[in-house]
Amino acid sequence: MKAIWTGAIGFGLVNIPIKMYSAIQGSELDLDMLDKKDHSNIKFQRINEKTGKVVQWANIVKGYKMEDKYVVLSDEDFAKASPQKSKLIEIEEFVDAGEIDSVYYETPYYLEPEKTGGKAYVLLRDALKKSGKAGLGRYVMRTKESLCMIKPYKDILIVNKIRFQQEIRDIDEIKIPAGDGKAAEVKMAMELINQLTGKFDISKYKDTYTDELMKLIKAKAKGKKIAAPTMRVVHSRTKDLMSQLKASLQTGKRKAS
């Protein structure tokens, strides 16, 4: 793996030099965009809006528009804005990870200690494990400041990027029916939840759509015609909730037997 960020974790007066690696990889198929006429690859170009000519990456800069003029920023300018955050994840406080709602979670990264930081890295990992806490901090990567949570995962430390409160949209525009669910229906829904409750095991869940899509691609490559399965989604009326719940409970019992 290639490190995407290098810096340090600030833990009190202790600095732990680390490398950051992406913890995720896509499971979807790598599909190319093609011209429908002759299946040629589609290429994207960066065009100067005034000249209509292609601009090479080496000649592209970033700028911010102020009063009809652009202020052009270099890599050095981004680093100068906050040199500390560009190289240091300062743990500002410790919290219970369970207090952070999943709506704030964004991207996980693995942390690897540099040779000089191994002992301090293990110390922080074990202290977080024993306390059940996570460290909250922030850092700058690719011109953007990110809030993050540092916590142990198996035998390593990971950084989970989390969103700022200002990045979460207000729920006021979402239309939700007023009132509460009927007591009898809620009770039966709870029975269904309890019946389907199991111990969480992520290994049970696979990206099966990618496998099915690959089967279809191989069949098409051999010239086979693929029949589209018919699927009908039925939207039942609200008054049918109780009968649906009863039927769901019976279905669950048959599956379990």
C-alpha positions as CSV (number, residue, x, y, z in Angstrom):
1,M,0.0,0.0,0.0
2,K,1.0,3.6,-0.6
3,A,0.8,6.1,2.2
4,I,-1.6,9.0,1.4
5,W,-0.6,11.2,4.3
6,T,2.4,11.4,6.6
7,G,2.5,13.3,9.8
8,A,2.1,12.7,13.5
9,I,-0.5,12.2,16.2
10,G,-0.3,14.7,19.1
11,F,-1.2,13.0,22.3
12,G,-0.6,15.4,25.2
13,L,3.1,16.2,25.0
14,V,3.7,12.9,23.1
15,N,4.1,13.0,19.3
16,I,3.7,9.8,17.4
17,P,5.0,9.9,13.8
18,I,2.7,8.0,11.5
19,K,1.8,7.1,7.9
20,M,-1.9,7.0,6.8
21,Y,-3.2,4.4,4.4
22,S,-6.7,4.0,2.8
23,A,-8.6,1.3,4.7
24,I,-11.1,0.6,1.9
25,Q,-11.2,-0.6,-1.6
26,G,-14.1,-0.7,-4.0
27,S,-15.9,-4.0,-4.7
28,E,-17.7,-2.8,-7.9
29,L,-16.5,-3.7,-11.4
30,D,-14.2,-1.2,-13.2
31,L,-16.4,-0.2,-16.1
32,D,-15.2,2.0,-19.0
33,M,-17.2,4.6,-20.7
34,L,-17.5,3.9,-24.5
35,D,-18.9,5.5,-27.6
36,K,-22.1,3.7,-28.4
37,K,-21.3,3.7,-32.2
38,D,-17.9,2.0,-32.2
39,H,-17.1,1.2,-28.5
40,S,-14.1,3.6,-28.5
41,N,-13.0,4.8,-25.1
42,I,-14.3,8.2,-24.0
43,K,-11.5,10.5,-22.9
44,F,-12.0,13.6,-20.7
45,Q,-10.0,16.7,-21.3
46,R,-9.4,20.0,-19.4
47,I,-10.4,22.8,-21.8
48,N,-9.6,26.5,-21.5
49,E,-13.0,28.2,-21.8
50,K,-11.5,31.2,-23.7
51,T,-9.2,29.5,-26.2
52,G,-10.9,26.1,-26.5
53,K,-7.5,24.4,-26.2
54,V,-6.5,21.5,-23.9
55,V,-4.7,22.5,-20.7
56,Q,-2.1,20.1,-19.3
57,W,-2.2,19.2,-15.6
58,A,1.2,20.9,-15.1
59,N,-0.4,24.2,-16.1
60,I,-3.4,24.0,-13.9
61,V,-3.6,26.1,-10.7
62,K,-6.3,26.6,-8.1
63,G,-7.8,30.0,-7.4
64,Y,-10.5,31.8,-5.4
65,K,-12.7,34.4,-7.0
66,M,-12.9,37.7,-5.2
67,E,-14.5,40.8,-6.8
68,D,-14.3,39.4,-10.3
69,K,-10.6,38.5,-10.0
70,Y,-9.0,35.2,-9.0
71,V,-6.5,34.9,-6.2
72,V,-4.2,32.0,-7.3
73,L,-3.1,29.6,-4.6
74,S,0.0,27.4,-4.7
75,D,0.7,24.2,-2.7
76,E,2.9,26.4,-0.4
77,D,0.0,28.7,0.3
78,F,-2.2,25.8,1.4
79,A,0.5,24.6,3.8
80,K,1.1,28.1,5.1
81,A,-2.6,28.6,6.1
82,S,-2.1,26.0,8.9
83,P,1.3,24.2,8.8
84,Q,0.5,22.4,12.1
85,K,-2.8,20.9,10.9
86,S,-1.1,19.9,7.6
87,K,1.3,17.6,9.5
88,L,-0.3,16.9,12.9
89,I,-3.5,15.3,14.1
90,E,-3.8,16.9,17.6
91,I,-6.1,14.9,19.9
92,E,-8.3,17.6,21.4
93,E,-10.4,15.4,23.6
94,F,-11.5,11.8,24.3
95,V,-15.1,10.6,24.0
96,D,-17.1,7.4,24.0
97,A,-17.2,6.3,20.3
98,G,-20.8,5.2,20.9
99,E,-21.8,8.8,21.4
100,I,-21.0,9.7,17.8
101,D,-24.0,9.1,15.5
102,S,-23.3,7.1,12.4
103,V,-24.5,10.0,10.2
104,Y,-21.2,11.7,11.0
105,Y,-19.0,8.8,9.8
106,E,-17.2,9.2,6.5
107,T,-14.0,7.4,5.6
108,P,-11.6,5.0,7.6
109,Y,-7.8,5.0,7.3
110,Y,-5.2,2.7,8.7
111,L,-2.4,4.3,10.8
112,E,1.1,2.8,10.8
113,P,3.8,4.1,13.1
114,E,7.2,5.2,11.9
115,K,10.1,3.3,13.5
116,T,10.7,6.0,16.0
117,G,7.0,6.1,17.1
118,G,6.4,2.4,17.7
119,K,6.4,2.4,21.5
120,A,4.2,5.5,21.8
121,Y,1.8,4.1,19.1
122,V,1.3,0.8,21.1
123,L,0.8,2.9,24.3
124,L,-2.0,5.0,22.8
125,R,-3.6,1.9,21.2
126,D,-3.6,-0.1,24.4
127,A,-4.8,2.9,26.5
128,L,-7.7,3.5,24.1
129,K,-8.6,-0.2,24.2
130,K,-8.6,-0.3,28.0
131,S,-10.5,3.0,28.4
132,G,-13.1,2.3,25.7
133,K,-12.5,5.9,24.5
134,A,-11.7,7.4,21.1
135,G,-9.6,10.5,20.4
136,L,-11.1,13.4,18.5
137,G,-8.8,15.6,16.4
138,R,-8.5,17.3,13.1
139,Y,-6.0,17.6,10.3
140,V,-5.7,19.0,6.8
141,M,-5.4,16.9,3.6
142,R,-5.7,18.1,0.0
143,T,-6.7,21.6,1.0
144,K,-9.6,20.4,3.3
145,E,-9.7,20.3,7.0
146,S,-11.3,17.1,8.4
147,L,-12.5,16.2,11.8
148,C,-11.5,12.7,12.8
149,M,-11.8,10.0,15.4
150,I,-8.8,7.8,16.4
151,K,-9.6,4.4,17.8
152,P,-8.2,0.9,18.0
153,Y,-9.2,-1.7,15.4
154,K,-7.9,-5.2,15.9
155,D,-4.2,-4.6,16.6
156,I,-3.8,-1.2,14.9
157,L,-5.1,2.3,15.2
158,I,-7.4,3.7,12.6
159,V,-8.6,7.2,11.8
160,N,-12.2,7.6,10.9
161,K,-13.0,10.8,9.1
162,I,-16.2,12.3,10.6
163,R,-18.3,15.1,9.3
164,F,-18.7,18.5,11.0
165,Q,-22.1,19.4,12.3
166,Q,-22.4,22.1,9.6
167,E,-22.1,19.5,6.9
168,I,-25.2,17.6,7.9
169,R,-28.4,18.9,6.3
170,D,-31.3,19.9,8.5
171,I,-34.2,17.4,8.7
172,D,-36.9,20.0,8.7
173,E,-37.6,19.6,5.0
174,I,-38.3,15.8,5.4
175,K,-42.0,15.1,5.6
176,I,-42.8,12.6,8.3
177,P,-46.4,11.6,9.4
178,A,-47.4,13.1,12.8
179,G,-48.1,10.9,15.8
180,D,-46.8,7.6,17.1
181,G,-47.3,4.0,15.9
182,K,-50.2,2.0,17.4
183,A,-49.2,0.1,20.5
184,A,-50.3,-3.3,19.2
185,E,-48.4,-2.8,16.0
186,V,-45.3,-1.6,17.7
187,K,-45.4,-4.6,20.0
188,M,-45.7,-7.0,17.1
189,A,-42.9,-5.2,15.3
190,M,-40.7,-5.7,18.4
191,E,-41.5,-9.4,18.3
192,L,-40.3,-9.5,14.7
193,I,-37.2,-7.6,15.5
194,N,-36.4,-10.0,18.4
195,Q,-37.1,-13.0,16.1
196,L,-34.6,-11.7,13.5
197,T,-32.0,-10.5,16.0
198,G,-28.6,-12.2,15.7
199,K,-24.9,-11.5,16.6
200,F,-23.3,-9.1,14.1
201,D,-21.0,-10.9,11.7
202,I,-19.9,-8.7,8.8
203,S,-18.4,-11.7,7.0
204,K,-21.9,-13.0,6.3
205,Y,-22.5,-10.0,4.0
206,K,-21.0,-10.0,0.5
207,D,-21.3,-7.8,-2.6
208,T,-23.4,-10.3,-4.5
209,Y,-24.6,-7.8,-7.1
210,T,-21.0,-7.6,-8.6
211,D,-20.9,-11.4,-8.8
212,E,-24.2,-11.5,-10.6
213,L,-23.2,-8.7,-13.0
214,M,-20.0,-10.6,-13.8
215,K,-22.0,-13.7,-14.7
216,L,-24.1,-11.6,-17.0
217,I,-21.0,-10.1,-18.6
218,K,-19.5,-13.6,-19.3
219,A,-22.8,-14.8,-20.7
220,K,-23.1,-11.9,-23.0
221,A,-19.4,-12.4,-24.1
222,K,-20.4,-15.9,-25.2
223,G,-23.4,-14.5,-27.2
224,K,-26.1,-15.8,-24.9
225,K,-29.3,-13.9,-24.6
226,I,-30.2,-12.8,-21.1
227,A,-33.8,-12.8,-20.0
228,A,-34.7,-10.0,-17.7
229,P,-36.5,-11.4,-14.5
230,T,-39.8,-9.8,-13.7
231,M,-40.2,-8.1,-10.4
232,R,-43.3,-6.5,-9.1
233,V,-43.2,-4.2,-6.1
234,V,-46.5,-4.1,-4.2
235,H,-47.3,-1.1,-2.1
236,S,-49.7,-2.2,0.6
237,R,-52.1,0.1,2.4
238,T,-51.3,1.2,5.9
239,K,-54.3,-0.7,7.3
240,D,-52.7,-3.9,6.3
241,L,-49.8,-3.4,8.7
242,M,-51.0,-5.9,11.4
243,S,-51.6,-8.7,8.9
244,Q,-48.2,-8.0,7.3
245,L,-46.5,-8.2,10.7
246,K,-48.3,-11.5,11.5
247,A,-47.3,-13.0,8.2
248,S,-43.7,-11.8,8.7
249,L,-43.6,-13.5,12.1
250,Q,-44.8,-16.8,10.6
251,T,-42.4,-16.5,7.7
252,G,-39.5,-15.9,10.1
253,K,-40.5,-19.0,12.2
254,R,-40.5,-21.2,9.1
255,K,-37.1,-20.0,8.1
256,A,-35.7,-20.7,11.5
257,S,-37.1,-24.2,11.7
